[in-house]
Amino acid sequence: MSKVAEENDIKPIHCAWCGKPEVFMKIHFSPKNDDGSLKCLNHPKYPNGEPMSPDDALAQYKATFPSEPTISPSAYKAAQKKREESERLKMATASVAETESKTIDETKEATVTPIHGHLGETSYTTEKAALYEVLKIPEGSINNAMGKPIVTEVFLNRPFPEFVPDVNDSYVFNDVELIKDVIMSFTTGMPAFLWGHAGTGKSSLPTQIAARLGRPLIRSQHTASTEESHITGQILAKDGRTYFEPGLLTLSMKHGFIYLADEYDFAYPQILSLYQPVLEGEPLILKEATPDWRRTVKHKHFAFIATGNTNGSGDETGLYQGTNQQNAANFSRFAIVSKVEYMPQHQEISILIAHGIPEKLAKQLVNFAKRCREAYESQEISQPIGPRELLNAGKIGVMRGDMLLGLKKAYINKLPSASALAVTEFATRIFGAAA
């Protein structure tokens, strides 16, 4: 292991071939700088007996040990920090250059149509790291069928940094089975559909996993007015010339983004039918597109995840007006369908505390939420309270010094009169009458 890693207290991983500690396996397979000798005691060789190059040795290592990490999480974090600093410097330099260019050319008239910047192949530099370390959850909490920690790819470079989500440090990962489903979709490309009540974290879970893996993600919001051109792209005109502007799905397929089809069941089935060949793993064919975009083959890192409030069979609760019953042929193409439940009480309490809600009030709020959700399941009230509403109620209640008022502003005032009366009684029992 290098002196730099030791000085920066970067925790190592260990080579599965020789057991030596290292923070980055490619460095482990590179010759020593001083005498050119090999670091790995069991460095792989070509058939002719010559030692393999670092790249070939790393590829052989990944093939031989698919469940072993190739970079330590602390080294990955250090690489992320260095890349972010480099990106900030690059943006600052570009901003200065753009200002100078505008000053020079401000009297000139633009006559050239810019060429779209999303053409060409996109390649990613990836390494493998233990998922529990990347997500910062307890060791042993997310293992494979063999009882070993799940290892997944982390992205070291960012060709499209604007599409990599920001990490929410207060986000809490709780449902291990759901995390496994999302990682399986990311890794294998199997399309997944996550459904559940509003506020359960259907969209935030894949987004926050992508953020920690350094993977680009595009969130496409579906509504009743969603058109094919929004998803696949369209021909546009500028400066007397026409060009093809790719849609969010086309961009994602070409460049290996995670495509998050949010509120999937709000769109009409006839629009969603255009996803069918993509869900089957087939190329996206657009006969109206320019030659560069006419046939888009999915990138090896492309993944498709959809979310909705229903499981495709329509709204059975009356809460989600505007959702549509889905075409069975389209829905059958999802390899993974998972229901997203509300998080455990202790984790919901932790989130409220992380946002500045006192512990006692946080526990009372979660107790109130539990009572409301039970009442909804038994059809006593018409709508449950979601984590977003609970957090907003807590913030308002703390700022105004009246938790019942906070609940009214964030949740109770949205309910029909009978439900509002019942929920107000729940709140009064827990928090007391309003001041």
Secondary structure, DSSP 8 states (H G I E B T S, - for coil): --HHHHHTT---EE-TTT--EESBHHHHTS--TTT---S-TT--B-TTS-B--HHHHHHHHHHH-TTS-SB-HHHHHHHHHHHHHHHHHHHHHHHHHHHHHHHHHTTS---S----TT-S-----EEEEEHHHHHT--TTSSB-TTSSB-EEEEE---SSGGGS----TT-----HHHHHHHHHHHHH---EEEE-STTS-TTHHHHHHHHHHT--EEEEE--TT--HHHHHEEEEEETTEEEEEE-HHHHHHHHT-EEEEETGGGS-HHHHGGGHHHHTT--EE-TTS-GGGSEE---TT-EEEEEESS-SS--SSS--TT-----HHHHTT-SEEEE-----HHHHHHHHHHTT--HHHHHHHHHHHHHHHHHHHTTSSS----HHHHHHHHHHHHHHT-HHHHHHHHTGGGS-HHHHHHHHHHHHHHH-S--
